[in-house]
Amino acid sequence: MPSDSFRAEMRGMTVSDWQAVLLGAAEIFPGGVRSAYDVAVRTYQSALPEEEDGDGQLVRLDEFLKSVGDPPPMLIEQLVPDKAIVALSGKPKYGKSLVLLDILDSVWRGFAVFGRFRVNRPGPVVYIGMEDGRHEIANRWRRRGTQRDGDADVYICAERMPLGTSVGVEALLAQIGAMPKPPVLIGIDTAREALGITDWNDTGEVVERLRPLRDMVARKVCSVILVAHNRKAESRDQVDALSGSNAFSSSMDGFISAYKKEITADDGIKLSFHCEGRHGMRGEFEIEMDSANLTWRCSDGGGQADDRLTTTQRQALAAMADFENSECTGPQLAKAISRTSRWANDVLRQLVAAGMAHDTGRRHSGTSGSPSVIYRMSLEATQTVDLSGSTPIEKTPVLPLCETPLEPPVDAGEPAATTERVCEQASTILQEGWEAL
């Protein structure tokens, strides 16, 4: 056991020094990482601020509700709460990793997940893939076409990251802190690889290994989706279907469980899901995979269109309807509402993903340059979206190019359709094991 003098010497180390010591702990201390972790706790325990007890005062219900305020909107409507930890589960070879990629890709773009579930707060996402290897992970993103987006807010770790310890989670937080903008969602594939649990039926071990991730989420960092396995045997309900101790399912804020897999006539995959949890997570849905680009869509076409559109998307759709045949290019939409072409193109792509518009071809906007995509309102948008009550986008005088804003004004509480990307900052955050796509 390390002496008191050694622990005193450790107090003078920087965080990076400590990380180096802990990562090499197996060679330094008998007992490996566990001994190093115990040393770290004893060394710094006295420096941690003590938690203060509350006053324990009784408050009238109306005052309590006013002090708490309204709950934040879900990150993905009906599917993933904001600042929550959710299990994405299914039996082996159900395609859970591909489903996770589809969710992450939709969230950073602001597209409706599976064409149905609205993303309320688009933003950067992190994918930590520990099972499939670098080349397989890269190939999956290439097939989705994401590599063509040079400013994609997707960050990848294709190496094992031990997230069942406080040290591992703090190392992840250090890398997150170096990102230009914090992520809104982290996908971890898989829980078994990340948590390092030796006995999934040991309640104490499961709880202990999950605590660092739960503490991270409790600090309001971002939402987390953990890929997990279901039992091979049939279960009486989807909570019991999760493999291992019930301590795992009870530690989750919710779960999205694939309970049925079908092979379609064209050799595609159809999955049936049950969703249940806190903050409105409840329901059943089916998704089918396009094997060409590994994207998933709800089998029923996505439900009610109005429920899937943000206010900004509805406003852009209303402006689009004013064009002849309800079709336009990104530059044409941008000019009509005095916004940037980049913003207009982003929103139009979101409408395509939501099934509200179609890519119908290309058109040259001038004598030089690349042709622009022509977008047309879909039949579903014409028939199901009521634009009569939409607040029109306020038209502003056209600004000189140097003064054109990067993003349009948005309603209070409404996320912008795009995320500001700063290339100079992004180039500084690439660390070993990380790649910005």
N, C-alpha and C positions, 0 to 999 in steps of 0.2 A: 504494500500500500504506500503511495507517495507520502512523503513527510510533510509536516507543516511548512518547513522552509521551502520545499518545492512548490507548494500551493501559493505561498507568498510571492515567489518568483513569477508564477503564472499571472498574477494580478497586473503585472506590468506589460503583458502582451497585448498587441493589437488584435482586432477581430480576425483579420486574415491569418495572423500567427496562430491563434487559437484553432482556427479551422484546419490549418496544416497539421497541428498536433493531434487533433481529434481524428482526422482522416488516416493518420498513420498510427493510431492508438494501438492497433493490434500488435505492433512491433515494440511499442514503448512500455505498455503496461500488461502484466499478466491479467487475463480476463478481457482484454481487447476493449472494444468501444464502450461496453457497459461500465468498466472501471473508469474510463476517461470521462464518461457522462457524469458519474457519481462525483468525481473530482471537481468537475465544472460546477455542479450544483452546490457542493460544500464551499467552494471558493467564493462564489458570488452570491450565495443566499443572503448573507448579511447586508449586501448592498441593495437588495431589492426592496422597494417601498412596500410597507405593510398596507394591506387593504383595510380601508376604514369601514366600519359598520354603519349602516344607514340609521336614520333617526327613528325609524319605525313608526312614523306618524300616520294616522288615518286621514284619508283625503276623500272628499265627496266624489262620486262617480263622474259628474260633469267636469270637475276640476282635473281629475285624473286623466280623462279622455282628452281634455284640452292640452294638458302638459305633454302627453304622449304624441299627439298629432296623428295625422293619417298615415297608414302604412305605406311604405314605398311600393311603386308598381313592380310586378314581377319582372325579372330580367327577360324571360321568355314567357309570354302570356300562357297560363294554364300548365306550363311545363317545368320551368326552373325558376324558383323564387330568387330575389335579389339577396346577395350575401348569404348563401345557403350552401350546404353540401348534399349532393344528390347522387344516388347510385344508379348507374345505367347497367342493367343486368340481363342475363340470358344464358342459355346453355352454350357449351363450346361450339364453335363454328357457326354461330348465328349471325355473324357480321357486325358485332357490337363496335369494333374499332372503326369500321366504315361509317356506322351511324354517328359515332362521336365526331369524326372528321366533318361530316355534313353539318352537324349542329354548330361546330366551331366556325366553319366557313360562312354559314348564314349569319352568325352573330356579328362578326367583324364587318360584314358587308351591309348589315341592316336588313337582310332578306327575311321573309317569313320562313321559319323553320318547317321543313317538309311541305312548304307551300301553304301552311295553315296557321301556325302559331307565331303571332306577332312578336318581334324583337323590340322591346321598349327602350333599350339603351345600347345601341351599337357601340363597339369599341374594340380595342386590342384583345387578342386571345392568345393563350399559351397551350401548346400540346406537348405533353411529356409521354413519349412512347418508349416503353422498356422491353417489349417482347419481340417486335417484328424486324428490328434492324434498320440501319440507316437507309439502305438502298430500297427496301420495300416501302418504308414510310415516304421517301422522296418520290417513288413511282406513283403512289396513291395520290399525292398532291398534284403531280404532273398530269395525271389522267383527269383530274378535276379542272385543269386549266389555270390553277392558281399561280403557277410560275410566270404567267403572262402579266400578272399584276405586280409591277415593280415596287409599288408602295403598299403591298399587302401588310396589314397589321396582324401578322401571324408569326409567332415565335416558337421554335422547335427545340426540344432536347431529346435526342435519340439515344441517350445513355441512361443507365440506371441512376436514379436519384433517391436516396434513402429518406423517405418522408414520414417514417414511423418514429422519428426522434426529433427533439427540439432543435438539435444542431442541424439536421437536414433541412428542416422547414426554414430556419433562419438563413441558411445558405440560399434557399430559393427566394426568400424575401429580399436578400441582398441583390440578386440579379433582377428581380422585379423593380427594385428601387432605382436601378440604372436605366430602365426603359423610359423613353420620352413621355409616355403616358401609361398609367397603371392599367393592367388588364381588367376586363369585366368578367372574364370566365377563364378557368384553367381546367383542361381535360387531362386526366391521369389514366394511363393505360398500361398496366392494370393495378388494381388495389393490392393483389397478391405480391407483385413485384415491388411496389412502392413501399408497402408497410412492413414487409419482412416478418410477418406473423408465422411462427412455426406451428402453432396449434390453433386452428380457427374455431375449435370447439371450447377453447379456454377463454372464458368470459373476461377474466382479469387481464390476460395478455391482449385481447382484442381491444378492450377499452383503453389500455395504456398506450397502444400503438396508434390509436385513432386520435388521442387527445391533442397532439401537436397540430394536426390539421384542423381539428375542431376549434382550437384556440385561435388559429390563424383566421378562420372564417368569422369567429366571434369578434375579432378586431376590425371587422368590416372591410377586409381587404378586397375580396371579390367572391363570386360563386365558384364552386368546385364540382365537377362531375367525375366520379370514380367509376371506372369500368369494373364490374364484378361478375362472378359466376353464379348461376342458379344451380340448384341440386339436379342431378340427373334423373332422380325419381320424381314423379308427379307429386305436387303439394296441394293441400286443401285451399290455400290462398297464396297470393303473390308475396306477402311478407315472409311467410315460411319458406317460400321458394328460394330465397337467398341462401347461398351456401354458407355453412359455418354457424357459429353461435348467433343467437338472436340479439346479442349485444351489438353486432354490426348493423343490422337493420334498424335497431332502436337508436343508434347513434346518428343515423342519417336524418336529414330534414324531409326527405322524400325519396322515392325510387321510381324509375321508369323501367319496367320489367317486360322483356320480350317472352311471351309464354307460348307462342306458336310460330312455326316456320313452314312455309309452303314454297314449292318450286313451281313457277308459273309455266304456261304453255311455251313461252319463248325462252325457257331456261333462266328466267330471272328469279329474284327472291322477293317474297312477300312476308312481312313480319307483323304479327299482332301484338300490341302493347297494352299493358295496364299501367296507369299512372296514378300514384297516390302519395299524399303527404301534406305538409303544412302549407298555409297561405294559398289555398285554392288548388292544390295539385290533386286532381281527381278526374278520371275518365278513361275511355278506351279509344284506340285508333289503330289503323292499319297503314303501313307504308310499303311502297314497292321501290326496288332499286333499278336504276338505269345502269346496266352493266358496262355500258360504253364509257361513261364519265363518273361512275360511282356516286351519283346523286340519288336522293330519296325523295319521294313525293307521297302525300296521303292518297290512298286508293280512291277516296270519294271525291277528289278534286279540290279539297281544302275547306269546305264549309262556307260560312257566310263571309263574303268579301269585306264588308264594312268592319268586321271584327279583326281583320288581318292588316288593316292599313293604319299607319300613323297619320297624324294631322298633316304633316309635311307632304307625305305621299298623296293624300287626298287632294291637297291644294295643287300639287303638280298635275294630278290627273284632271282636275277641273280646268286648268290652263290648257292642257293637251286637247281637251274636247273642243276648244275654240278653233282649232286648225281644221282645214279642209280634210274631210274623210277621217278626222281625229288622228292624223299621223303627222309626225314631225321628227326632226333630228335634234340631237342635243344642243348644237349651236342655235337652232331656231327657237327652241324652248327658252334657252338662256337669254336670247335677245328680247323675246317677248315679255319676259318678267324681270329683265335687268339683273340677271345673276350670272355667275361664271359658267362656262361650258362644262367644267369639271363637275360642279355641283349638279347641273342638269343631267349629265350622263350618268352620274351615280344614282340619282333618283329614278331615272328611266330604267336602269338595270334592276333596281329593286322592284319596280312595277312588273318587269318581265318575270322575275323570280316568284312574285306573288300571283302570277297568272293574270295580271291586269293589263298587260301589254305584250306585243309580239315584235320580234326583230324581223322585218320584212325585206331587208335588202340594204343597199348602199347608195349614197348619193354624193356627188362632188359639190361642195359648197362654193368653190371658186376655181380659178384656173390652175392652182397648184395645191399641194398638200394631199393628205390621205382622205379618201371619201368618208363621209359620216354615216353612221348607222341610222336607218329609218325605223322609227318605232310607231306602232299603231295600237290604239286602244283595243283590247280584246272584247269578244262578244260577252264574256262573263262580266267585264267591267261595265259595259253598256247596259246589261240587263239587271245586274244585282247591286251596283253601287249608286246610292242616291247622292248626287253632287249638288242638289239644290240648296242644301244647308251648309255647304262647305264655305269656310271663310276664305275669300280669294286672297292670293298672295299680293301684298301691296306692291304696286309697281313704283319703282324709284327711277330718278333720272339716270341715264347711262353714265357711268363713271369712266374717267380715263383709265387706260389699262393699268397704269402704275398704282391706281387707287382702288382697283376692283377688289372687293373683299374675298377672302378665301372661302367663307361660308356665309349663307344668308341669315337674316334675323329669323329666330324661331319663337314660337309661343313659350311662355313661362312653363318650365317643367318638361318641355318637349325636346328630345335629343336631336341634334343636328344630323343631317343625312350622311355627312361625311366626317371623317376624323382627320384633324390636321396632322400631317406628317412632316417631320423635319429631318431631311436626309443627313445633315451634318451630325445631328444628335444620334440618329440611328446607327451611324457608322461606329460610334464609340461604345456601343453596348454589346458588340459581338464578343462573347467570351467562349472559352473552350467548352464544347458540347452544345453550343447554341448557334443557330443560324436564322437570320431574318429572311423570310421568303419574300 
